[in-house]
Amino acid sequence: MSSILSLAIWLPVAFGVLLLAVGRQENAGAARWIALIGAVIGFLVTIPVMTGFDNSTAAMQFVEKASWIERFNVFYHLGVDGISMWFVPLTAFITIIVVLAGWEVIEDRPHQYYGAFLILSGLTVGVFSALDGLLFYVFFEATLIPMYIIIGVWGGPRRVYAAFKFFLYTLLGSLLMLIALIFLYYKSGGSFQILDWHKLPLA
């Protein structure tokens, strides 16, 4: 079983947590380099997703599946198809651009800024590669935390208002999404597998 997708998710998250844990304002230069190294490694890990993808099949590839919450039939289930495959390296590449773009601009708490973006990068890859509905929901909701912090701390003059508005809109959307996921869970006979949901009739 391939572990490329897990590496693409958790390596940036690990670098982000490292920056949050040990970063200090006086070590801003080191924080930038650690962030860049983490972003580059995160991108390099995704290259096999592009080079090793088999375009001759419509099946999910680089699949990882392990039981997570057995009681509710929830799995740590990852995989990509011909569409989602491109979003994995694209997310990692954009993270490198984000780090470089803020190199001379972000002076206030750069370790927290880069840490939040690296964590966001890894979680976003999780969103694009999740094949379990609940796992997708967890990744999606988790991305909102660093996004909220980035907006609220490093945003423009009305960043507090923007962060609060972002929170309200995403909260409403998240509740509606959760209701939809629970509905699909019961309609599919107790499965959170997205591939099972594809088989459900639309009417």
VODREN-550582 format. One line per field, with one value per residue (C-alpha): residue number from 1; residue in one letter; z, x, y. Coordinates in steps of 0.5 Angstrom, whole numbers. Layout:
BEGIN
bapa = (NUM; ...)
zavex = (A; ...)
up = (Z; ...)
east = (X; ...)
north = (Y; ...)
END
This chain:
BEGIN
bapa = (1; 2; 3; 4; 5; 6; 7; 8; 9; 10; 11; 12; 13; 14; 15; 16; 17; 18; 19; 20; 21; 22; 23; 24; 25; 26; 27; 28; 29; 30; 31; 32; 33; 34; 35; 36; 37; 38; 39; 40; 41; 42; 43; 44; 45; 46; 47; 48; 49; 50; 51; 52; 53; 54; 55; 56; 57; 58; 59; 60; 61; 62; 63; 64; 65; 66; 67; 68; 69; 70; 71; 72; 73; 74; 75; 76; 77; 78; 79; 80; 81; 82; 83; 84; 85; 86; 87; 88; 89; 90; 91; 92; 93; 94; 95; 96; 97; 98; 99; 100; 101; 102; 103; 104; 105; 106; 107; 108; 109; 110; 111; 112; 113; 114; 115; 116; 117; 118; 119; 120; 121; 122; 123; 124; 125; 126; 127; 128; 129; 130; 131; 132; 133; 134; 135; 136; 137; 138; 139; 140; 141; 142; 143; 144; 145; 146; 147; 148; 149; 150; 151; 152; 153; 154; 155; 156; 157; 158; 159; 160; 161; 162; 163; 164; 165; 166; 167; 168; 169; 170; 171; 172; 173; 174; 175; 176; 177; 178; 179; 180; 181; 182; 183; 184; 185; 186; 187; 188; 189; 190; 191; 192; 193; 194; 195; 196; 197; 198; 199; 200; 201; 202; 203)
zavex = (M; S; S; I; L; S; L; A; I; W; L; P; V; A; F; G; V; L; L; L; A; V; G; R; Q; E; N; A; G; A; A; R; W; I; A; L; I; G; A; V; I; G; F; L; V; T; I; P; V; M; T; G; F; D; N; S; T; A; A; M; Q; F; V; E; K; A; S; W; I; E; R; F; N; V; F; Y; H; L; G; V; D; G; I; S; M; W; F; V; P; L; T; A; F; I; T; I; I; V; V; L; A; G; W; E; V; I; E; D; R; P; H; Q; Y; Y; G; A; F; L; I; L; S; G; L; T; V; G; V; F; S; A; L; D; G; L; L; F; Y; V; F; F; E; A; T; L; I; P; M; Y; I; I; I; G; V; W; G; G; P; R; R; V; Y; A; A; F; K; F; F; L; Y; T; L; L; G; S; L; L; M; L; I; A; L; I; F; L; Y; Y; K; S; G; G; S; F; Q; I; L; D; W; H; K; L; P; L; A)
up = (0; -2; 3; -1; 0; 8; 7; 3; 8; 15; 13; 12; 18; 22; 19; 21; 28; 29; 27; 32; 38; 37; 33; 36; 34; 34; 30; 24; 19; 21; 21; 14; 12; 16; 12; 6; 7; 9; 3; -2; 1; 1; -6; -8; -4; -9; -15; -15; -15; -22; -25; -23; -24; -29; -34; -37; -32; -28; -21; -15; -15; -9; -5; 3; 7; 15; 20; 24; 28; 27; 31; 25; 20; 19; 15; 14; 7; 2; -6; -12; -19; -26; -23; -16; -17; -20; -14; -9; -13; -14; -7; -5; -10; -8; -1; -4; -7; -1; 3; -2; -3; 5; 6; 6; 8; 14; 20; 25; 28; 22; 25; 27; 20; 16; 21; 20; 12; 12; 17; 12; 6; 9; 11; 4; 1; 6; 3; -4; -3; 2; 0; 7; 8; 15; 14; 9; 13; 19; 14; 11; 18; 20; 14; 17; 23; 20; 15; 21; 24; 18; 16; 24; 25; 18; 15; 13; 17; 18; 19; 26; 22; 16; 21; 24; 18; 15; 22; 21; 14; 15; 21; 17; 11; 16; 19; 13; 10; 16; 16; 8; 10; 16; 11; 6; 11; 13; 5; 4; 9; 14; 10; 10; 3; -2; -7; -4; -5; -12; -13; -9; -14; -15; -14)
east = (0; 3; 4; 5; -1; 0; 7; 4; -1; 3; 10; 8; 4; 10; 14; 8; 8; 15; 15; 10; 13; 20; 20; 21; 21; 28; 29; 25; 31; 31; 23; 23; 29; 25; 19; 22; 25; 19; 15; 20; 20; 12; 13; 18; 14; 8; 12; 11; 3; 4; 10; 7; 0; -3; -8; -11; -15; -21; -20; -17; -10; -4; -10; -9; -14; -14; -20; -21; -27; -30; -36; -39; -35; -30; -24; -17; -18; -14; -14; -14; -17; -15; -18; -16; -9; -7; -9; -4; 2; -1; -3; 5; 7; 3; 6; 13; 10; 7; 13; 17; 12; 12; 20; 21; 14; 12; 16; 11; 11; 13; 14; 7; 5; 9; 7; 0; 1; 4; -1; -6; -2; -2; -10; -12; -8; -12; -19; -17; -15; -20; -24; -28; -34; -32; -25; -26; -30; -25; -20; -24; -26; -19; -17; -21; -17; -11; -15; -19; -12; -8; -14; -15; -8; -4; -10; -12; -14; -21; -18; -22; -29; -27; -25; -31; -35; -31; -33; -40; -41; -36; -40; -47; -44; -41; -47; -51; -45; -45; -53; -52; -46; -50; -56; -52; -49; -56; -58; -52; -53; -48; -42; -38; -34; -35; -35; -41; -44; -43; -48; -54; -59; -60; -68)
north = (0; 7; 12; 18; 22; 21; 24; 30; 31; 30; 33; 40; 39; 37; 43; 47; 45; 45; 52; 54; 50; 53; 59; 66; 73; 73; 67; 70; 68; 61; 61; 63; 58; 52; 54; 54; 47; 44; 47; 44; 37; 37; 39; 34; 28; 30; 29; 21; 23; 26; 21; 15; 16; 11; 15; 9; 7; 11; 7; 11; 11; 11; 9; 8; 5; 4; 3; 9; 9; 2; 3; 8; 4; 10; 9; 13; 12; 16; 16; 21; 20; 24; 31; 31; 28; 35; 39; 35; 38; 44; 46; 44; 48; 54; 53; 55; 61; 63; 62; 66; 72; 73; 73; 80; 82; 78; 81; 80; 73; 70; 63; 63; 65; 60; 55; 56; 56; 49; 46; 49; 46; 39; 39; 42; 36; 32; 35; 33; 26; 24; 18; 18; 23; 24; 24; 29; 33; 33; 35; 41; 44; 43; 48; 53; 54; 56; 60; 64; 66; 68; 73; 75; 76; 78; 81; 88; 94; 90; 84; 82; 84; 80; 74; 74; 74; 68; 65; 66; 64; 57; 55; 56; 52; 47; 45; 44; 40; 35; 34; 32; 27; 24; 24; 20; 16; 13; 13; 8; 3; 6; 8; 14; 12; 17; 11; 8; 15; 15; 9; 12; 14; 22; 21)
END
